[in-house]
Amino acid sequence: MRISIDAMGGDFAPAEIVAGTLQAAEKIQGLEKLFLVGNESAIRAELARYKGTVPACIEIVHASEVVEMGDSPAVAVRRKKDSSIARSIELVKDGKADAIFSAGNTGAAVAAATLKLRTLKGVDRPAIATVMPTPNKPFVLLDAGANPDSTPEMIQQYAVMGSIYSREILGVENPSVGLLSIGEEAAKGNETTKKTFSLLEKTHLNFTGNVESRDLYGGKVSVAVCDGFVGNVVLKTSEAVAGMISGWLKTMFKQNIIRVLGYLFARGVFKEMRAHADPASYGGAPLLGANGVVIIGHGSSNAFATFNGIRVAAEAIDHDVNHLIEAELQSINTET
């Protein structure tokens, strides 16, 4: 397996990205090549901090430009042709790598992957699939922002792709698929959700009907599908609520000595909760439907998140997720 890593993408690049790549080289079996793409001198400086021998599978690919978080995706792809994101994706396009991990500008990564790699057969547009925690098994939300205006046919494709990802990568047997809407009844929702409901009913997916946002974190479904506008609102709202609750707890526990002592006794529980909900554990969001494995990490990705992003990319290659998506879509198109 050969994976290209955008070494300059993210808030803590290149230090954390290089550190996570070194961890992956040591711990993940079957890695033939890990390409660190970015400013060569900066990458070499980080590798020099490493006390051991740099693993033979690591290779540096120089890129002279960096796509900043505030850059317009379209402008970045068009003007920064020698950026670390562009060069990383080109390695996949040219057949030198099987997958890419980037914690950089999400919009630029989606635009570059769509433009350079195109889509799998049967996929109109690739979708961002975000793994969301619940008290039990996590669920997959897609599209989480790649396509604000999605057609019913596209959302049906998201259901297929999310179901395969849930089964192959998260280990969920026969994943249940829910259509995010404003009510459980089939008649609820707008014209897009109503038509999507009809399309999903005709597939052999484990489609359980509409699901409301309040039920997502109760583990009601393994996969929740919607257009990219709704998905991104759900994602950002969830992040904000989690941050608010965390802030509340910190403030309340500091109000008096009794509460401070209570926190000290319960801190193991809070540590476990943080670990369970930590997005770094899931490694990033796959861009499903692109003609190549693309994993998009959070902008704040540290070494642990980078390691897991590379791990997830390797698992997607190993499970041949893209081939399974194409075969499943072909089967559904034949049925309908």
C-alpha positions in Angstrom: 0.0 0.0 0.0 1.2 3.4 -1.0 -0.2 6.6 0.7 0.6 10.2 0.0 0.4 12.6 2.9 -0.1 16.4 2.6 2.7 17.3 5.1 1.8 21.0 5.0 -1.9 20.7 5.6 -3.5 21.6 9.0 -2.9 23.9 11.9 0.1 21.9 13.3 1.8 21.0 10.0 4.4 19.9 9.3 5.5 18.8 12.8 2.4 16.8 13.8 1.8 15.4 10.3 5.4 14.1 10.1 5.2 12.7 13.7 2.0 10.8 12.8 3.5 9.5 9.6 6.5 8.1 11.5 4.1 6.4 13.9 2.2 4.9 11.0 5.4 3.6 9.4 6.3 1.8 12.5 2.9 0.4 13.5 0.9 -0.3 10.3 1.6 -3.5 8.5 1.8 -3.6 4.7 2.9 -0.1 4.0 5.1 0.0 0.9 5.5 3.7 0.6 4.5 6.8 2.5 5.1 10.0 0.5 5.5 13.2 2.6 4.5 15.9 0.2 5.5 19.5 0.9 8.4 21.9 1.6 11.4 19.5 1.6 13.6 21.5 3.9 10.7 21.8 6.5 10.0 18.1 6.3 13.7 17.2 6.6 13.9 19.4 9.7 11.1 17.5 11.4 12.5 14.2 10.4 15.9 15.3 11.9 14.1 15.5 15.3 13.3 11.8 15.1 15.8 9.9 17.2 15.7 6.6 15.4 16.5 5.7 11.8 13.9 7.1 9.4 11.9 4.2 8.0 12.8 3.2 4.4 9.2 3.5 3.3 9.1 7.2 3.8 9.9 9.4 0.8 9.8 13.2 0.5 8.1 14.8 -2.5 8.8 18.5 -2.7 6.0 21.0 -3.3 6.8 24.7 -3.3 3.3 26.0 -2.4 0.8 25.6 0.5 -3.0 26.1 0.3 -3.9 28.1 3.3 -7.1 27.5 5.3 -8.5 30.8 4.1 -7.8 30.3 0.5 -10.7 29.9 -1.9 -10.8 26.3 -3.0 -11.4 27.1 -6.7 -8.6 29.7 -6.8 -6.2 27.5 -4.8 -6.7 24.6 -7.3 -6.3 26.8 -10.3 -3.4 29.0 -9.2 -1.4 26.9 -6.7 -0.6 24.0 -9.0 2.5 23.1 -7.0 0.7 23.0 -3.7 1.2 20.0 -1.3 -2.5 19.1 -1.7 -2.3 19.2 -5.5 0.9 17.2 -5.7 -0.4 14.6 -3.2 -3.5 14.0 -5.3 -1.5 13.8 -8.5 0.5 10.9 -7.0 -2.8 9.0 -6.8 -3.8 10.1 -10.3 -0.5 9.0 -11.7 -0.8 5.6 -10.1 2.2 6.2 -7.7 0.0 6.2 -4.6 -3.2 4.4 -3.7 -4.6 6.9 -1.3 -4.1 10.4 0.1 -4.5 11.9 3.6 -4.7 15.7 4.0 -5.7 17.8 7.1 -5.5 21.0 5.0 -8.2 23.1 3.3 -11.2 20.8 3.0 -12.7 22.7 0.1 -9.4 22.6 -1.9 -9.0 18.9 -1.2 -12.5 18.1 -2.4 -12.1 20.3 -5.5 -8.7 18.9 -6.4 -9.7 15.3 -5.9 -12.9 15.8 -7.9 -11.0 17.6 -10.7 -8.0 15.4 -10.9 -9.3 11.9 -9.9 -12.9 12.2 -11.2 -15.5 10.0 -9.7 -16.2 6.3 -9.6 -18.5 4.8 -12.1 -22.1 5.4 -11.1 -21.2 8.3 -8.8 -22.4 11.8 -9.7 -20.4 13.7 -7.1 -18.2 12.5 -4.2 -19.5 13.0 -0.7 -17.8 13.7 2.7 -18.6 11.0 5.2 -18.1 12.0 8.8 -17.9 9.4 11.5 -20.0 10.7 14.5 -19.8 9.2 18.1 -22.7 7.7 20.0 -22.8 5.9 23.4 -22.5 2.6 21.4 -21.2 2.3 17.9 -20.6 5.5 15.8 -22.7 6.4 12.8 -21.7 7.8 9.4 -23.1 11.1 8.3 -23.0 12.0 4.7 -22.9 14.3 2.8 -21.2 16.5 5.4 -20.6 19.4 3.1 -19.2 18.6 -0.3 -22.5 19.1 -2.2 -24.9 21.7 -0.7 -27.4 21.0 -3.5 -27.8 17.3 -3.8 -30.4 15.5 -6.0 -32.4 12.5 -4.7 -30.2 10.3 -7.0 -27.1 11.6 -5.4 -28.4 11.0 -1.9 -29.2 7.4 -2.9 -25.6 7.1 -3.9 -24.5 8.5 -0.5 -26.6 5.7 1.2 -24.8 3.0 -0.8 -21.3 4.5 -0.1 -22.0 5.1 3.5 -23.4 1.6 4.1 -20.3 0.0 2.5 -18.0 2.2 4.6 -19.8 1.4 7.8 -19.7 -2.3 7.1 -16.1 -2.5 5.8 -14.3 0.1 8.0 -16.4 0.4 11.1 -17.3 -3.3 11.2 -21.1 -2.9 11.4 -23.0 -5.9 10.1 -25.8 -5.0 7.8 -25.8 -1.2 8.5 -29.1 0.5 8.9 -29.6 3.5 6.7 -31.8 6.5 7.7 -32.8 9.5 5.7 -32.5 12.7 7.7 -35.8 14.6 7.6 -38.2 16.6 9.8 -40.3 13.6 10.8 -40.3 9.8 10.7 -43.4 9.5 8.4 -42.6 9.0 4.7 -44.8 12.0 3.8 -42.7 14.4 5.9 -39.9 16.5 4.4 -39.4 18.5 1.2 -39.7 17.3 -2.3 -36.1 16.1 -2.4 -36.4 13.9 0.8 -39.8 12.5 -0.4 -38.3 11.4 -3.7 -35.2 10.1 -2.0 -37.3 8.1 0.3 -39.0 6.4 -2.7 -35.6 5.7 -4.3 -34.2 4.2 -1.1 -37.2 1.9 -0.6 -36.5 0.2 -4.0 -32.9 -0.8 -3.0 -31.8 -3.8 -1.1 -30.1 -1.6 1.5 -31.2 -1.9 5.1 -33.2 1.3 4.8 -35.2 2.0 7.9 -37.0 5.2 6.8 -36.7 8.8 7.9 -34.7 9.7 11.0 -34.9 13.0 12.9 -31.8 14.8 14.0 -32.7 14.2 17.7 -32.4 10.5 17.2 -29.0 10.4 15.6 -27.0 10.2 18.8 -29.2 7.5 20.2 -27.7 5.0 17.8 -30.9 4.6 15.8 -29.1 4.2 12.5 -25.6 3.2 11.3 -25.7 5.7 8.4 -27.6 9.0 8.1 -27.9 10.6 4.6 -28.9 14.1 3.6 -27.7 16.8 1.2 -24.4 18.6 2.0 -26.1 21.7 3.3 -28.1 19.9 6.0 -25.1 17.6 6.8 -22.7 20.4 7.3 -25.2 22.3 9.6 -25.6 19.1 11.7 -21.8 18.6 11.9 -21.1 22.2 12.9 -24.0 22.3 15.4 -22.8 19.1 17.0 -19.3 20.4 17.4 -20.6 23.7 18.9 -22.9 21.8 21.4 -20.0 19.5 22.4 -17.8 22.5 23.0 -20.5 24.3 25.0 -21.1 21.3 27.3 -17.4 21.0 27.9 -17.1 24.7 28.8 -20.0 24.4 31.2 -18.6 21.5 33.0 -15.2 23.2 33.4 -16.9 26.3 34.8 -19.2 24.4 37.2 -16.5 22.2 38.6 -14.4 25.2 39.5 -17.1 27.0 41.5 -16.2 25.5 44.9 -13.8 23.1 46.6 -16.4 20.4 46.9 -17.0 20.4 43.1 -13.2 20.4 42.5 -12.9 17.3 44.7 -15.8 15.7 42.9 -14.0 16.3 39.6 -10.8 14.8 40.9 -12.7 11.6 41.8 -14.5 11.5 38.4 -11.7 12.7 36.1 -11.1 9.1 34.9 -14.7 9.0 33.6 -14.3 12.4 31.9 -11.0 11.3 30.3 -12.7 8.2 28.9 -15.6 10.3 27.6 -13.2 12.6 25.8 -11.3 9.7 24.2 -14.6 8.1 23.1 -15.7 11.4 21.4 -12.3 12.5 20.1 -12.5 12.8 16.3 -8.8 12.1 16.1 -9.7 8.4 16.9 -11.6 8.1 13.6 -8.7 9.5 11.5 -10.7 11.9 9.3 -13.6 11.9 6.9 -13.4 9.9 3.7 -14.4 11.6 0.4 -16.5 8.7 -0.8 -17.1 8.4 -4.5 -13.8 9.8 -5.7 -11.8 7.6 -8.0 -9.1 7.0 -5.4 -9.0 6.8 -1.6 -9.1 10.3 -0.1 -9.2 10.9 3.6 -9.7 14.4 4.9 -8.4 15.1 8.4 -9.6 17.9 10.7 -7.7 21.1 10.5 -6.5 20.6 14.1 -5.1 17.1 13.4 -2.3 16.1 15.7 0.1 13.1 15.3 -2.6 10.7 16.7 -5.2 11.9 14.2 -2.6 11.7 11.3 -1.7 8.2 12.3 -5.4 7.2 12.3 -6.0 9.0 9.0 -3.3 6.9 7.4 -4.6 3.8 9.2 -8.1 4.4 7.8 -6.7 5.0 4.3 -4.8 1.7 4.5 -8.0 -0.1 5.6 -10.0 1.4 2.7 -7.3 0.1 0.3 -7.2 -3.3 2.0 -11.0 -3.7 1.9 -11.2 -2.4 -1.7 -13.9 0.0 -0.7 -14.1 1.8 -4.1 -14.5 -1.5 -6.0 -17.4 -2.5 -3.7 -19.1 0.9 -4.2 -19.0 0.6 -7.9 -20.3 -3.0 -7.8 -23.1 -2.1 -5.4 -24.2 0.9 -7.5 -24.2 -1.2 -10.7 -26.4 -3.7 -8.9 -28.9 -1.1 -7.8 -29.0 0.6 -11.2 -29.7 -2.8 -12.7 -32.6 -3.4 -10.2 -34.2 -0.1 -10.9 
